[in-house]
Amino acid sequence: MSRIAEAILRDGTKLPYVVTDNPPSGTMKHTYFSPDKSYVVQFFNDADMGRNMYTRDRISAIIGKYNPTVPEEKGGAKGNTKKLAEYFSGLFCWPVEIVVAPEFGIVCPAYPQNYFFDENSANVSGLNLKGKDKKSRWFTSSVRKYLNNAEFGNFKSMLKISILLARAVRRMHSAGLAHSDLSGNNVLIDPKTGGCVVIDIDSLVVPGIYPPEVAGTKGYIAPEVVDSAKYPYGDKRRCQPCIETDLHSMAVLIYEYLFKRHPLEGKMRFPQFEAEEEDNLLMGKYALFIENPDDTRNRPDDLIIKVSDFGEYVEKLCLQAFVDGLHDPKKRPTAMDWERGLIKTWEMLYPCENRECGAEWFILYDEKNPVCPYCHSRIKSRQIVKFLFKKEINGRKGQWVQYGETVVYDKMPLYAWHVYSDIFDDEKADRDEIAYIVKNNDKWFLVNKKANGMRSEDGRIIPIGESVLLKNGDFFRISENNNGSLIEVSIRQG
C-alpha cells in the first residue's frame, strides 16, 4: 500500500514523495519517487549520517560549488555556463538538495525513462525487468543472456557510451573530485541510444578535504586498495579511493563495454587459498591483465576479439591501464587520455556490410585488411576513403601539418571538429551538421550543408546545397576561416 509523504528541505520547502512497502534499496540509501516521477527522495540507511556535520558539509559542497549540472551564477561549479550545465545534467544524476526531515537524505532528478527496462526487455519467460535500472552489469556480464537482443545496441553505441563515461569522469577529476565507487552498479547505460549516466554522486571524495566513505565495488576496486584492505583504517599503508583508483574502475568499465568481459577475470587460479582470499589475490596483489602480451597465465582459451582489433589508440590505452598502470597508479591513463583516444578511434568507425553482423560497426584501422573482427566479413567496396586533416603552423603561412584523420563512409556527417582545427569533439562543441558524404556509382561526393566558403580543389566556391567530387590526392578547405582545416583526400583501392 502506497501513500504520499512530505520531505522537508533545508529552507523549509516541502516536497511530496510516494512511500512504498519495498522501496529500491542499495548499500547506503533507499529511494522513493515523487508522484510525477520527475525526482527521487533518497534516505540514508544509516540514520547517524544526518547527525554527522562532516557528512552534511560534504553533501552541501557537492550540491553547490562542485556541481557541474548547475550554472555558476546559480551556485554551481566555477566557470559553469548554462550550456555546460545542461550538457552534464545528461551525464550525471547529481543531488540537488538535502532533506532534513523526516530523515536525513537527498533529492535527485529521476533518471530518464530510457534508463529503465520495460516489459519487453527480458527474453526469458517469467523474468519481469520492467522498471529496473539499466545498470552496466546487465549488458557486460553473464546475465546479459536474459536480455532481449534489442537492448544491446551495437558496437558504435557502446563506443559512444565509453566516450561519455570518460568525459564525465574527466569533468569530475578536473574539479579535484573522485567518485570512489565507479562500478557496473553506479553507471547506468542505454546501449540502444548510446547514453550513460553516473549515479550515487553523494559519496564523492575531495582529496585532502572530504575523505572516502566507501571502498568501492568488487571487481572495480583498484588492486592497491584490495591488497591494502588488510590494514586497519587510519594505517598509512592502507590505500584509499582517490582519482587514481577511479582511473582503474573507469578503465574496467570501458573495457567491459567494448569487449563484454572483465579485464582481470581469466583462467588463473590459486586453489590453495579460500575463495575470498583467492578473489583478493586475483583482483589485488596478483592481478593480471587477460591480454597481457608478456604473461599469458591469465589468458582465456576462447579469447577471440582482442584489444588490437580496435586500433592503436584502444590497444595503447588498455595496455597502459592494465599492464603498465595495473600495479602502478601513476602510470594509468587519465580520463582525458581515454576521451581523446576513444574519439580518435570513433573517427575510424565503419559500418559492417554484413546485415547479419550483430556488432553492425567495426574499427577500420587496417586499410590493407578491412575485415570486421566480429563476423569476419571483408568490405565489398573497392575503395577506402579517408580525410587527412591539416592545420597551418603558427607563424608559417602556407605550411601545414597533419593533426587528425577520419575514415569516410556513405552518409557520414561532418561537424565543426572536422572543419576547424581548434575545435575538439567535447561538451563545448557545436553539434550541427556542416557537410556530409554521399557515395553514388562508386564515386564519392562531399555535400555542403551549411558551410560558407567551401572550395573545391581548383578553388571554385561550392554553394550551400551543392557538392564536390572527391578524388585521390585532392586538397580543399570547407571553411576559409583562419582556423579552417586543410583536408587531403586519400582513396585507397581495397
Buried (B, 14 or more C-beta within 10 A) or exposed (E): EEEEBEBEBEEEEEBEBBEBEEBBEEEBBBBBBBEEEEBBBBBBEEEEBBEBEEBBEBBBBBBEBBBBBBBBEEEBBEEBEEEBBEBBBBBBBBBBBBBBEEBBBBBBBBBBEBBBBBEEBBEEEEEEBEEBBBBBBBBBBEEBEBBBEEBBBBBBBBBBBBBBBBBBBBBBBEBBBBBBBBBBBBBBBBBBBBBBBBBBBBBBBBBEEBBBBBBBBEBBBBBBBBBBBEEEEEEEEBBBBBBBBBBBBBBBBBBBBBBBBBBBBBEBEBEEEEEEEBBBBBBBEBBBBBBBEEEBEBBEEEEEBBBBBBBBBBBBBBBBBBBBBBBEBEBBBBBBBBBBBBBBBBBBBBBBBBEEBEBBBBBBBEEEEBBBBBBEBEBEBEBBBBBBBBBBEEEEEEEBEEEBBBBBBEEBEBBBBBBBBEBBBBBEEEEEEBBBBBBEEEEBBBBBBEBEEBBBBEEEEBEEEEBBEBEEEBEBBBBEBEEBBBBBBBBEEB
